């Protein structure tokens, strides 16, 4: 068996028989839409580490409060969905998931972007929207392959200068944070076409002053010109 979907309105834990399926590649334990408020699984058991061939693990919309360090042994994992849970932290061992390219963590209780995520050098998609994130570590610069980053509905007051090393970003959502300014090199993110495609870069709901929203709407060239003019003053 390579793919398994576990369904049920009152899922409390992973059935132990699952951990004997060592050839399993896809494990889905996300509830069906009509029962999405019924799942109450609070913890992934340590035995998840036995499923060494997993490439996709779906456990969003549960009530997970903790992820075991053993998840770091899933070296083939490419896609992990953990959205709509109750996670306030992630294990450092997640930094070992070097094949992971898609990570979904929306609607949890994270107050910072976990440093372990900045070690995931194959990551192309990261959704941490609708958390309580206040800070982003400078090590985010290591996510050089990142193309989509969703940070809307958090509590960010600033972005580190190293954020501007994410040169492959195409889609960046920063709406509904507390940002008053952007890093001076933000205009170097030239693959973001927020001046032309509204969905590519979203600043709505931020008290931006430097640069002001009308400058942001001009795209990278406008932002570069704005900061250059400040240096000339």
Buried (B, 14 or more C-beta within 10 A) or exposed (E): EEEBEBEEEEBEEBEEEBBEBEEBBBBBBBBEEEBBEEBEBBBBBEBBBBBEBBBBBBBBBBBBBBBBBBBBBBEBBBBBBBBBBEBBBBBEBBBBBEBBBBBBBBBBEBBBBBBBBBBBBBBBBBBBBBBEBBBBBBBBBBBEBBBBBBBBBBBBBBBBEBBBBBEBBBBBBBBBBEBEBBBBBBBBBEBBBBBEEEEBBBBEBBEBEEBEEEBBBBBBEBBBEBBEEEEEE
